[in-house]
Each structure stands twice: as C-alpha cells, then as structure tokens.
Amino acid sequence: MIRIENISFAYRKGRKQVFRNFHADLNLGGIYGLLGKNGSGKSTLLQLMAGLITPSEGRILLDDKDMRNRSVTSLQKLFLVPEEFSMPAVSLDQYVRYMAPFYPRFSAETLKRALDCFELSEDLHLERLSMGQRKKAFVSFALAANTEWLLLDEPTNGLDIPGKSQFRKILVQEMNDERGVIISTHQVLDVEHLLDHVLVIDQGQMLLQKSVEEICEILSFVRTSEPEVLRRAIYQMPSLQGMSALLPNDDGRESSLDLELLFNALMEKREEVCRLFSAPNRSNQA
Ligand code: ADP
C-alpha cells in the first residue's frame, strides 16, 4: 500500500506549494488514472512517491516504509517511467544485464512478451531507436522489472497509434492483483477503458479519488440531444452524437465512464459534482 500522509511540497522554500496537506491511500490490484491540468503536480507526485524528491511536511509510506529513506527494499518494489528519460548507448541485452539485478522479480519472459507486443526485436541497440521506440523499450523493461508498483508518467506521449493500443494490451495482460499501476496522463482517451480508479488533483489538493465503479454508480454519462435530459445535466459539452452530458445517476442506470466529460465537469462544476459524492448516504469524500 502507498500512503501519502498529509504532504506539503514546494520546489523552493518560500515559493508556491505544489501540494498542501495532501493525503491519499493507494492499494495494490488496480490501475489508477492520475488526472490534472498541466502544472497541477502529477509528475511531482510521481517523483515524490518514488522518493526522488521529498515533502517538506508529511511523509510517503510504501508498506509502512518512508520513501525519503530510499531503502533498497522500497526501491525494489517500485518502478517509475518518467515522461522524459535518457537511456545509455548500449544494447538492450547489456542494459538488461546492468539493470535487471536491481529487481529481484525481473522476468525475461515478460520482457520478451512486451517487446513482441510492441513489435520490437530483442536484439536492439538503445541509441539507435526513435523516441517512440525508446519509450516502448523502456516500458517493456519497466513491466519486466515486475515491481509491485509501476508509475507511468504520460506513457502514451510519443507513441504512434498502434503503439497506444499495444501499450493498453500489454498492460492489461501483465496486470494482476499483486500489482498497482499509476498512470499520469492528459491523454484521457488512451487510458479511459483501462482504469479501475480515478484520481483528480487540482491546486495542490485531491479533488476526486474514486473507483470507476463508484463514479458510475453516482454519475450517469450520456450522449443525447433531448432537451429534457440536457435540462437535468450538471455539465454538458458538444460531441459527435449531439451532446455529452453528465447527470446524477438517480435511477441506477449503467453507463460507461467518459473521462473527459468527468474531468471537465470537475473543473467547471466542482461543487455540484463533489456534492453528489458526499451526499449523506455516501461513505467517503469525493
Ligand atoms: P504536471 O505533471 O501536472 O504538468 P508538474 O508536477 O510538472 O505538473 O509541475 C507542478 C508545478 O511545479 C508547476 O507549477 C511547475 O511549474 C512546477 N515545477 C515542476 N518541476 C519543477 C522544477 N524542477 N523546479 C521548479 N518548479 C517546478
């Protein structure tokens, strides 16, 4: 479990805090979508979780161990794929020989499956890859590291259209109840159908932390042009099939999560949306 315990963080003393008294508990066994506007702190949060930077107040615990200590046991449980990264000018084979020993559960079979899925050969040289291919190779290594937690910062940026569906396919294939994946992204369509949980951050606070199931119990996502339905909508935006509308799910109707609609509604109609989640018969805050 990752516990983010009331952290505050600013890049420089006296400068604007990216997080203020921020709290979240994340459990293994799910894919979390971490959403927020540009500059809201998604990458910062992933780096804090990885112990690359440390909060000025509060702490981040991975299985009760403070990440600021960057202990070997903690680091072996977590792999971060940053949005931008460099790789050494070596062959993949050499890279695996240097890096795999840091990850006791490293799986050569997973690496092969991921490279196959991305249509990359095992016999490649990291320096001779395009940006998208390097990302595919690094994500393949990250999956093969087989850590409990996998943190992916904008993983689909730079991937071509087949690459995005290959990414979804291999991630779902390698997912199990003993792993947790956190995907920070603004490319909501790339990950919408993968997610089990949605985290939305804004202005240093957690605006929404819910499972997709809970969200769809409370909210209804509809495409319609019927004025009567639109009149009841909390938020609506134009779509190819009329309007996409967000409504309270009063009649227990099933609908599929529309992440873009949810995100925009939270940005524009924050109080109305959050109120629905904190209605008296709901157990936790939005
Ligand atoms: P996001 O990933 O949501 O786009 P970031 O975590 O990159 O947001 O940035 C959060 C805030 O911290 C922004 O205001 C950004 O300008 C600032 N920031 C990010 N990295 C640095 C840095 N290395 N030094 C100073 N400020 C930074």
Residues whose N, C-alpha, C, O or C-beta is under 5 A from the ligand:
A	BS01	ADP	Y11 V18 G36 K37 N38 G39 S40 G41 K42 S43 T44
